[in-house]
Amino acid sequence: MRLLKHWSSLLTRCSLASAKNRLLPTVAALVLAVSLSISLCAAGYPGVGLIASLPQGNAVTDPKALLRQSLPIDNPAVRQVQASLENISSQLRGKRWSAINGDLNKAIAIVRDRPADLLASVPSDRQPQANELIAQIDTGLVALQAIAEAKDRDLILAEKSKVLDTVGDLEALMVQKYPLEVPAEYSNLPQLKGRAMIVMETTKGAVTLVADGYSAPVTAGNFVDLVQRKFYDGLEFTRAEQSYVLQAGDPPGKEEGFVDPKTKQYRGIPLEILVKGDKKPLYGITLEDAGRYLEQPVLPFSAYGTVALARPNDDPNGGSSQFFFLLFEPELTPAGLNLLDGRYAVFGYVVDGGSVLGEIRAGDKILSAKVIDGANNLVAAQ
């Protein structure tokens, strides 16, 4: 079978790549494995079960939507408003204008007729702010209705994005307490008990990302701590040709991660993955090794600019400072049908400047990285 031999050769070349930048060949091999399976299935080869054994596709590829959905809240009313607005994008693709109006009417009915349900999850001291946001959402929905009547696709998408940002602000007010407890063996590591927004200035432009400590407190905490230390300032990006991964965080010298200047010790970060339905992350083991093949992480590799911690292929706890952006390619890294979920720890998403990532090449640099919101959520290393 020439096809199999061709892909086998590519995978072998990936495995022989340099150990220094070991994430790139590892991820490339995983991406190729998925693409191989898709190609074989399409060609009609029997007995190829890789895709069949993977979880069903997750259609959510918008990073802000993923961040909204991963908030630890339980308020059906606000989730219905969110879902109605997010559904507009798919309705637009089919030019289903009446369905768009139906979604908007549903959202308006909830905002106007069920404000008590929306406020039920908001602590009393935050309710005045929540009421202001609800009023803003109402105004935005009315504006969306008028734009929808004019059938202006671009304006609809722009206004929908603004309203959803306000919905996200309302949902953030509903988080009443930090939901996770880090195991004692990792409690000495920095933790992010909430979220933080980071602006990364590069030689090709600015990238803004959100680090999510609600789902990955240790991984996100490590990253934000290193940003605060200015560890990443001046470091180069690594990117193989035709790679769907952009990596950074390898310091000069023989070390491949962060060495604490006080303790002189290498900071190792455990693999940390929160699975949907679980109350705490799984540490130190991939979902595959844990026998949880079909389960989905709360933070999946399904958006362009997904940010995750790099690690050696053979050491789940070998991550440190190196991280990577996934340059999402639906044909090779299909949402919910890739081999990255459960193998690497996602800790955030790029929410602005995603186009800059595609312009960055090997040798480009991080000029600076700065926390612009949420620095108070960082708990320093013990």
C-alpha positions, -999 to 999 in steps of 0.1 A, spaced: 0 0 0 19 31 -12 -3 54 8 6 37 40 43 37 32 42 74 23 27 83 56 49 60 75 79 77 60 66 111 71 59 99 106 94 84 108 110 117 98 90 135 124 102 111 151 138 117 141 136 155 144 157 173 170 151 167 206 155 204 215 122 214 198 105 181 204 69 194 205 69 203 168 77 168 155 54 152 181 24 174 172 32 170 135 31 133 139 -2 134 156 -17 156 129 -3 133 102 -18 103 120 -53 119 119 -49 130 83 -37 94 74 -68 79 90 -90 104 72 -73 97 39 -75 59 43 -112 60 52 -119 82 22 -100 58 0 -121 29 12 -95 9 31 -112 -14 56 -101 -19 92 -91 17 98 -108 25 131 -89 56 144 -115 81 135 -143 59 146 -128 55 180 -123 93 186 -150 115 201 -176 132 179 -167 166 164 -172 197 185 -185 224 162 -174 252 185 -143 268 170 -147 304 183 -123 310 211 -146 334 229 -174 309 228 -152 283 242 -142 306 271 -178 314 278 -188 278 278 -160 268 301 -170 292 329 -180 273 360 -216 285 362 -250 269 362 -276 293 349 -299 279 322 -314 312 313 -281 330 304 -269 298 286 -301 300 265 -295 336 256 -259 327 247 -269 297 226 -295 317 207 -269 343 197 -242 319 189 -267 300 166 -270 331 144 -237 324 127 -249 290 114 -283 305 104 -264 332 84 -245 306 64 -278 292 51 -294 327 48 -322 316 71 -335 350 80 -367 339 97 -347 315 119 -324 344 129 -354 364 140 -367 334 159 -334 332 178 -335 369 186 -371 368 198 -362 339 221 -333 358 236 -353 390 240 -381 371 257 -357 357 283 -340 390 290 -373 409 294 -395 383 310 -370 364 331 -346 389 346 -349 372 380 -336 339 365 -306 357 350 -299 373 384 -304 341 404 -267 331 400 -253 366 407 -241 374 442 -261 403 457 -232 427 457 -228 423 420 -264 426 410 -264 463 403 -236 457 377 -255 427 364 -287 448 359 -267 473 338 -253 444 317 -288 430 312 -300 464 300 -271 465 276 -279 431 263 -316 441 257 -304 472 238 -280 451 217 -307 425 208 -331 452 196 -303 467 175 -296 432 161 -333 428 151 -331 460 131 -299 449 113 -314 415 106 -344 431 89 -319 448 66 -301 415 60 -267 430 64 -245 399 71 -214 418 82 -232 442 105 -251 413 121 -219 394 129 -203 425 143 -232 434 165 -237 398 176 -201 397 187 -206 428 208 -237 414 225 -221 381 232 -191 399 248 -217 416 272 -233 382 278 -198 369 287 -194 398 311 -227 389 328 -217 352 330 -184 362 346 -203 379 374 -220 346 381 -188 328 392 -193 329 429 -162 312 441 -131 295 428 -141 259 420 -109 239 421 -85 227 447 -50 218 435 -35 186 449 -11 191 478 19 178 458 14 207 433 3 234 457 38 249 458 35 259 421 19 292 410 -18 291 405 -42 313 386 -75 313 405 -96 329 378 -86 343 344 -60 367 331 -56 386 298 -21 389 283 -10 411 255 21 397 237 39 421 214 58 403 187 80 414 158 49 408 136 23 425 158 3 422 190 -15 390 201 -40 391 230 -48 358 248 -69 348 278 -53 323 303 -80 302 320 -73 293 356 -108 280 361 -99 249 341 -61 248 343 -50 266 375 -14 253 376 -7 255 339 -22 289 335 -6 300 367 28 290 356 24 309 323 11 341 340 39 339 366 65 337 339 49 366 320 50 387 352 87 378 356 93 390 319 107 355 312 94 355 277 106 389 267 131 386 239 126 348 233 123 335 197 95 315 181 101 281 166 80 271 136 87 243 111 77 248 75 41 240 68 36 234 105 3 240 123 21 247 155 39 279 166 61 274 196 80 297 220 94 298 255 127 280 251 153 300 270 190 304 258 214 278 271 211 242 278 180 244 300 147 237 282 125 254 308 124 278 337 149 276 365 138 295 396 166 320 404 159 317 441 159 279 445 181 271 414 155 244 407 139 235 373 102 241 375 84 211 361 46 214 354 23 184 355 0 176 327 -33 191 338 -66 183 320 -101 190 332 -126 167 316 -162 178 310 -183 166 339 -154 163 363 -151 185 394 -113 186 393 -85 182 367 -67 150 360 -29 153 367 2 136 354 -15 113 329 -30 116 294 -66 107 288 -55 79 266 -33 64 294 -62 69 318 -85 49 295 -107 79 289 -104 79 251 -138 93 242 -141 120 268 -137 157 260 -116 183 278 -133 214 290 -107 234 270 -103 216 237 -80 221 207 -108 234 185 -99 270 179 -73 289 159 -48 302 185 -55 276 212 -26 279 237 -11 249 254 19 238 274 46 219 255 62 188 270 84 159 260 64 131 244 75 106 270 70 127 301 35 140 310 51 161 338 80 175 318 65 208 308 79 240 320 81 273 301 77 262 265 42 267 251 26 266 216 -2 281 196 -23 257 175 -28 272 140 -61 253 137 -66 236 103 -100 218 103 -90 193 77 -60 181 98 -70 190 133 -108 186 132 -126 199 163 -132 169 186 -115 145 162 -78 152 168 -51 135 188 -41 166 207 -70 167 231 -61 148 262 -24 147 254 -14 183 260 -28 208 285 -47 237 270 -46 268 292 -61 295 271 -71 310 237 -61 339 215 -90 364 214 -74 391 193 -46 393 168 -50 358 156 -39 368 121 -5 378 135 2 342 144 0 331 108 27 357 99 52 346 125 81 325 113 111 309 130 134 336 144 106 361 151 106 372 187 83 380 216 92 416 223 72 417 255 44 400 273 22 419 298 -8 410 320 -34 437 314 -62 422 334 -65 395 361 -30 398 376 -47 398 410 -59 362 404 -23 349 404 -12 331 436 26 331 436 47 300 440 53 288 476 
